[in-house]
Amino acid sequence: MTLLLLMLTGCAEYELAMEDSAEMAGGDFVEEYVLRLDVWPAAGEGMPSLPQSFFDVAFDSNSAYTAALALRSPVTVTGQLTGFDANPTAIGVPGKDSVVTGFVDLSVPGTPMERVVATDAQGFFEAEVVPADGYTLALIPELPAELPFLVLENESVFGPIDLSTYLDYAFPVYGTVAVGEDAYLDSGVARLVHKSSGITGPTVSLDRGHYMLRAYPGEYTLQIYDPEDLYVPLLEQDLVVGGESLEGVEASFTLPGLPPVLVTGEIRDPDGRPYEDVELRFTSTALLDLPQGSHSSSVATNQSGLFIARLPPGEYRVEYVPPFGDEVSSEQVTGLSLSENSELGITQLTPLSVVQAQVVFEGEQVGATLVRAEELGAGGRVFQTTAADDGYFSLPVSTGPLLWTFTPPYGVEAATTFKDWDAVEFQERSSVSLDAGILLEGEVTFEGEAVPYSVVDVRDQDDTLWAQTVTDEAGAFSVRVSTQVEPSED
C-alpha cells in the first residue's frame, strides 16, 4: 500500500510517498522521525542558486520514502534605510532625517537560507531570497551608529517586498564603565545583541567610559569589550527595553581594577624537545570580583617552547592545541586558579593514539567507509581515513573525547553512524557495527526540469547532519538515514 502526501512547507512544495519496505529491519518497531532536507542547487543557467530547505519530512523506522523536491524561484527584497541623525555635521542643526548606510540580514533560523547585503551610499539595498515562512529580517545601521537596529521575526516572504524602513530615535540604553573608584575605561566599544535571534547591532565607541545606544522595545544582551586590548574582559548584562517603562535603560559596570596576572610556562613535544607554535587557549569560568565578565584569549609558544599570557584574575580552562598536521594529542586542563602571577612549569604533550577496527554491517565487512573523528574536549581538530576493502582501518587520533562518524559507500544498506568514544573506549572493541538505514529517495526539480549534481543534506531538529548525497544526471538521489535519529518531541 502506498500513501501519497502532498505537503506545502514554508520553503518549497514537495510530494512525500511512503512505501512499506520488506528490506527494512525492525519488525513492528515504529517511531516517527522529523527531518529537514537542505538542497544546495548546482550552478546552472536559469537555475536558482540559493540553498533551499524542506521541513518536517516525517517518517518511521519501517518504511521507505520518496520525496519530490521542487525548487522555487527566488523573490526580490528591496528598500532604503533612512533615519534620524541626532548629530549631523551641519553646525547649528540639532538633528535631521538622513540616509542610513548599513546591512540587511535576511535568514530562516536553523537553515542555510540566509542573505546579508550592504546598502549603497544612499541607503538602498536589494537581495534575492527563497520564498518561505519563518524569516528573520534584520536592518542594522552602520552610520549613524547611534540609531537602533530593527529585528522582525517569523515573517513570511512569498513575493517581492519593499522593506524600506525609517529608523527613529527609539529608547536610549546608556551607562558608564568605571575602573576602580576614580577612573573610567578609556577605550572599548558597546553593542546590543537581540536575545531571541542572536542578531548583533551597531557598535559605538566608549567616550571616557560613557556609552549610549538606541534600541526598539525587546530583550537584549548588552556587551562591552575592547577589540584592541584583549586583557579587558567581555562585560555582559541582559536587559529589557520598553515594556511598561517609557524611559531608557541605564546599565553601568565597575571593573575591579585588579592588576593582570602573568602566566608563563613551557611546552614540550612527546620526545621532550621544546615545542614551537602550540596554541594555548585560555577561557574563564569565573573572573575574580567580576561576575558579569568573561575572558578568552590565546597565545602560542616560541622556538624555545615558552609562552606568556596576560589575563584578568580568575578561574580558567586551558586548551593545548598542537600545530595542524602534527601527530600530537590536544589536551585540556580545567579548574586552573589564577589570582597572581603563575608559573605553570613544563607540560609535555602526548602522541596520538592509534585506533584499529573493522567496519561491519549485519556481520558483513563494509569497505570504503569514510571514518572521521573530531575532537570534542579541546582543539576541534579532525582526523579521517577510509577503510580498506575488507573494512579494516587504522587511524591515529587524539586521546580526549571524540565524535566518530562512519559513512558507508553508496549501495550499502547501512546508514551514516555516529559514536561518542575516546581512544581508550575504542581500543576495547575490534569492530564497529553500522546502524540500519531508512531508505530515502527522491528527485530535485525546478519548473519541471531535473536539477543534477545538487547536494542534499538530511538533518534533524538539532541541525545534526545524518546523511548527505548528490543528485545524479536525472536529478535523483538515494540515501539511507540511521534509525538512531532521535524521534521528534512534537
N, C-alpha and C positions, 0 to 999 in steps of 0.2 A: 504494500500500500504506500502511496506517495502523498504526502501533504505538501501543498504548494502555498507558500505565504507570500503575499505582496506587501512589502514594508516600505514606508516612506519616512526616512530619517531626516534629521536636520541638515545632513550633508549631501545625501545622494539617494537616488531611487534604486532599489535592487530587489531581485527575487531570491528567496531562500528556499530551496527544495530539500526536504528531509526524507531519507530513504532508510528502511531497515537494512542492516548490513550483516550478513552471516559471517563476514570476516572479522567483525569486531568482538573482542573478548569482553567478558564482564557479566555474562548471564543476565539476571534480572536487575542488576545494579544500574540505577538510573539517577543521575544528578544533572541539574541544569547549570550550564556554564554561560556566562555573558562575556563576549569578547568584542574587541574593536579591530576592524581591518583598516590599515592605513595603506593607501595606494600612492606610490611615487611614480607618476607617469614618466615614461621615457620621452626624450625630446623628439619632436616630430612636427612637421609643418601643419599648422591648423589644429594641433592638439593642445589641450590645456596643460601647462607646465607646472601648475601648483599641486602639491600633495593634497589628497582628499581622504577623509575618514568616513567609515561606515560603522554606525553604532549598533550596540545591542544585538549582536549575532548570537542568539541563544539556542543552545542545543544540548543534548545529553550524551552519556557515555556509551550508548548502544547504537548510535546512528551515524550514517554518513550524510554529508551535506553538500549541496551545490549552491553557490552564490553567484548571481549575475550582477556585477558592479558596473553601473552606468555613470561615468564621469559627467560632471556638469560644467558648462561654460562659465568662466569667471565673470563676475559683475564688477562694475567700477564704482569706487567711493571717491568723491571729490569734495573740495571745500576750501575755505580760507579761515585762518586763525586771526582774530583781532582781539583787542583787549584794552584795559585801562592802564596807561603808563603813569604811575604816580610820580615819576622823576624824569620828566622829559628834559632834553638838553637845552631847550629854549629858556633863557633867563626870564623870570617873572611869570612863568606859566606853572601853576601848581599841579597840574595833571591834565592829561588829554587822552582821547582814544587814539590807538595806533595799531599798525600791523604787528603781528607776533610771529617770530620765527621759532621753530622747534621741531617736534617729531610727532607722528601719529602711529600708534601701535594698535593693530587690529588682529585679534587672535581668538581661537576657540580653545579654552584651557584644557589641558590633558590630551592635546592632539598636536600634530606637526603643522597645523594650519595657522600660520602667522605671517603677517607682513608688517614691516617697520619702514616708514618713508619719512624723509625730511621735507619740510616746507621750503619753498623758494624764498627769495628776499622779500617778497610781498605777502608771505604767509600762505600762499596757495599750495595745495597738495593733491595728489592723485594716486590711487592704488587699486590694483585688481585683486579680488578675493574670491574664495569659493563660496557659493550660496550655502547658508547654514543658519540654524538656530544656535543660541548659546554664545554669541560673540561677546568678547570684552573689547570695548573701543576706548582707547586712552589718548587724550590730547595733552601733550606735555610741552609747555613753553620752554624755550632756551633764553630768549631775550624778548621782553624784560623777564629776568629770572624770578622776580618777586611775585609774579602772578600765580594763581592757583593752577593745579593741573586737574583735569576732569576725567573721571573713570566711569564709564557706562557698562553695566554688566547685564548678561542674559539678553542681549539684543539679537533680533532677527535681521538677517541681511539676505534678501532673496532677489533684489533688483538694484538698479543704480540708486545711490543715495548721495544727497548733498549734506555733508557733515559740517558745514560752515558753523563756527562757534565763536561767540563773544565771551571772553574770559573776564569776568568782572572782579571786584575787589575782594569778595567773599569775606572770610574771617581771618584775623591775624593769629599766628602762632609765633610766640616770641619768648625771649629769655636771655639768660647770661650763662657763661661758663667761667666760674671762678677757679683760681688755683691758690689753695690755702686760704688765708683770711684777708689778704690785702692785694691780690693781683688777679688779673684776668688772662685767659688764654689768648695769646696774641696772634694765633694762626688757626687754621682749620676751616671746615665747612659744615653746613647744616642742610638736611633734606628730610622729606617725609616719604614714607613707604605706605601705600594703600594696603590695609590689612588683609582683606579677603582676596585680592587679586595679585598682590606682590609687586604691583607696578610702582616704580620709583619716580618721584617727582623731581623738579629742578633743584639744583644745588646753589646755595648762596654762601658767600664767604663771611666768616665772623669778623666783626669790626670791634676791636678792643674787647673781645669777649662777648659781644652782643650779636644777636641774630634776629631776623624777622622773616617769616614765611607767610604765605597766604594759602588757605585751604577751604574747599567746599565741605558741607556737613558730611561726617562719616567717621570711621575708625581708622587710625593711622598709627604707625610707629615712627617716632622722631629719632633720627640718627645724627650724631655729631662726631666727626673724626677729622684727622689731619692726613691727607694723602701724601704730604711731603715729609712728615715726621712720624714714622710708624711706631715710635715709642708711645705716642699719645693713644690712650685706649679708645675703642669704639664705645660711645655713650648711647644708650637706647632707652626710650620711655614710650609706652603705649598711651595713647590719649584719644579722646572723643571730641571732635569739633562739631559745634552746633548743638543739636538735641534741644534740651529745654533752655539752654543758655543762648542768649543773643550776643554774647560777648566773645572775645577771642580766648585763647588758651595760653597761659604762661607756664613754661617748663624750664627750670634752671637747674644747673648742676654745679657741684663743687668737687674739683679734683683734690685729693688729699695732699698733693704737693710732695709726695714721698720721692726720694732720690731713686733713680733707676738702679736695678740690680744688674750687675755684670756677671754673666755666666760663661765660664771657659771650660775647655776640655780637649781631649784628643781622641780621634777615631783611628782604629787600625783595621786592616783587612784580615781575612781568615788566616793569613800567613804571618801576622804580627807586624806588617810593614805599615808606615804612615799611609793613610787612605785619603786621597785628594778628591774634591768635588762631591763628597757625601752631603746631601741636603738634610739639615735639621729643622723640622717644623715644630714650632712652639705654639700651643693653643691653650689659652687659660680656661680653667674650670671654675675659678673664683679669684677675683682680684682683692687685694688687701684694702679694706676701708672703702671699697667702691662697688657696691652690689649692682649698680646699673651699668657697669663697664665690663668690657671683654677685650681680649687682645689675641692677635695671631700674627706671626711673622716667621721668617725663615732665614737661615744663614747657611753658608757652605764652608767646608773645610778647605784649608790651603794646602800647599805642596807638602807641608810637614804634618798634615792630618789634624791641624789645630783649628779651633773655632772660638769666636767670642760673640755673644749675643747680649743685647741691651734690652731689658724687659721691665715692665711695671711689676712690683712685688705681688706675689700671689701663688696659687696652686696651678700646676701646668701638666699637660700631656705633651710628650715629645716623641716625634717620629723620626727615625733614622732611615733615610732613603738613599740607597747606593745609586751611582750613575746608571743610566739606561744601558742595558746590554751586559752589565757585569753579573756574573753568576754568584751573587751575594744576596742574602735574605734581608728584606726590610725588617725593622724591629720597632717596638713601641714601648715607652715607659710612661706609666700613669702615676698620679699622686705625687708629683715632684713639687716639694715646697721650696719656694724661692723668696725668702724675705730679706736676704742680704746677699752680698757678693758671694758667689759659689764656684768652687772648682769641682767639676764632675768626674775628674780623673780620666782614666783610659777606658774606652769602650771598644771591645774587639767584636766585630760583626761575624756572623757565621755564614758558611757557604749554603747555597741552595741544597734542598733535599730532593733526591731522585725518587720519583714515584713510577712504578711499573704495574701494569694491569692489562687485562684483555676486555674488550668491549663485546658484550653478547646481548642477544635478544631471543627470548624463548629457547635458551640453550644453544643457539647458533651464533658463531662468531660474526661480527659486523666490521668488515674492513673499511678503510677510507673514512672513518668517523673523525670529524673535526673535534679535537679536545682542547678546551680553553679553561684556564684558571686565572681568576682575578683576585688580587689581594684585597681583603676587606678591612683588616685592622689597621694597616699602615701602608703608605706608599701608593696603592692603587695601580700597581704595575700589572701587566697581563702577560701570561706565559701560554704558549699554544703549540700544538703539533698535530699531526694527522696519523691515525692508527694505520698500521700496515694491513696487508690483505688478510692476514689471519686475525685481525682485531687487536693485536698487541701494540702497546705504545710505551715509551719511556720519556718522562718529562721532568727536568729539574724545576722545582718550584720553591717559593718562599715557605718558611716554617710556620708562619702565622695563619689565621683564619683565611679560607679561600672559598670563592664561589666558583664551582665547576659547571661547565656547560658542555654537553656531549651532543653534537649534531650529526645524525647519520646521513649517508648519501641518499640521493634520490632513488626511489624504488623500494626502499626498505620500509616495512610496515610499522617500524618503531617511530617515536617522536623525539624531538629535542628534549633532553633530560637535564635537570638541574640538581646539584648536590652541594650541601654545605659541609665540607670536610677540610680539616687541616692535613698536613702531610703525614702526621703520625696516624691519624684515623684512616687515611687512605692506605697506608702501608700494611694495615691489618687485613686487607682484602686482596684477593688475587684477580677479581673480575668486577666489572661494572655492568649491571643489567639495565638496559634502556627501557623507558616507560612505553606502554602501549599507546598507540596513536589513534585519535578520532580523525577520520578522513574528511578533509575539507577541500572541495574542488570548486572551480568557478572560472569565470572569464571577466575580463575588463574591456569595456567598450566605451566609445564616445560617438554619439549621434549614429548609433547602429554599426559603427565600424570597430574592428578589433584594435586594441592598443597593445602591441607586442613589446616585450622586453621591459615591462614595468615591474618595479619591486613591490611586493605585497608583504606587509608586516602584520602579524597576528599578536595582539596584546590583550592583557586582562585589565580589570578595573584599577589595578595599581600601576599600570603602564609597564609591566614586565613583558619583555619580548619572548613569546613562547614559540614562535616559528617565523620563518622568513622564506620567501620563494620569489621566483621571477616568472612572469608570463612568457609563453612561447610565441612563435610567429603568428599564431592564431589568437593571441590574447588570452589563452587558457592557462590555468595554474592548478597545481595539486600539491597539497601539503598535509602532514599529519600533526595534530596537536595533542600534547600529553593529557592523559586522563587525570593527572595530578594537579591540573589547574584548579584553584580554589573556586568552589561554587559561589554564585552571586548571593549577596546578603539581602538583595531586594526582594 
